[in-house]
Amino acid sequence: MSYQPWGQPGQQGGYGGPPGQAGPHLPQPSQAAHQASQLPMMRASHADRERTVDVLKAGYAEGRLSLAEYEQRMGRAHQAQTYGELHALIADLPQGPMAVPAPAPQYAQPYQPAVPRTFLPPPPQTNNSAVGALVCGVLTPFYGVTAIPAVILGHKARAEIRRTGEKGDGMAMAGLVLGWLTIGFAALVLLAIVVIAAASP
């Protein structure tokens, strides 16, 4: 027995359920289809019947309907009074006066796992020479001999930072400034001592 979505006369929805209830295989409705599925008792127009007839003709031409089914549905289409009756006649066909292409499926965003910490670039480190330059520079007021290491480490740290992109340029500069100030002050003191010693009888 062939599938008959329209059911028996007097049954709306076409699958044997209670009147006004849509069948399980109805296409996704558009605005017009929404009216058909929600208000199956709304009166159909002549244009609605003609569109239903066109769908039935296409279904028969494509071999989707047998001659007996086609003739039976055509007769019911011309006699149909409501949207519900028309919709039941073309519910199993790919197109209809109230059917629209199914909406594109909504795919979930693909899962993107977090990059393992192992493969992430390590955060920039503070240059060790910059730390040493700052420490030696801070100690110069107490231990003047640390001024020379502060200058050496400061220049070394700045060169390494430019090459590797490490942090600590400010510390290296502070060590350099303190080191050079201490060396300059020591040079002035030494010069003053020499001048005083040369001037004394």
Secondary structure, DSSP 8 states (H G I E B T S, - for coil): ----TT-STT-SSSSSS-TT---TT---B-HHHHHHHH-TTSB--HHHHHHHHHHHHHHHHTTSS-HHHHHHHHHHHHH--BHHHHHHHSTTSS--TTB-----------------GGGS-----B-HHHHHHHHHHHHTTT-GGGHHHHHHHHHHHHHHHHHH--B-HHHHHHHHHHHHHHHHHHHHHHHHHHHHHHH--
